[in-house]
Amino acid sequence: MPPQLGKILVLLGLSLVLLGAFLWLGGGRLLGWFGHLPGDIRVERPGFRFYAPIVSMLLVSLLLSALLWLWRRWGG
């Protein structure tokens, strides 16, 4: 196992903790639009709820792809 993997996992864990703390302490209000975009499917009926955040996940995929592309181009 490469020694860089441990550093990457620690940084990823710290990032998740910081993101969780941000959302828990009220930062989620800034992202209230996320998950309610046009194209996100929501069906609610008595005793049944279905939610498919299609456009929101496409947006996340696009953002992560752009970040990884930038990282590969300039950092890695």
Beta strands, then each sheet from edge to edge (+ up, - down):
strand 1: 41-45
strand 2: 48-52
sheet 1: 1+ 2-
end
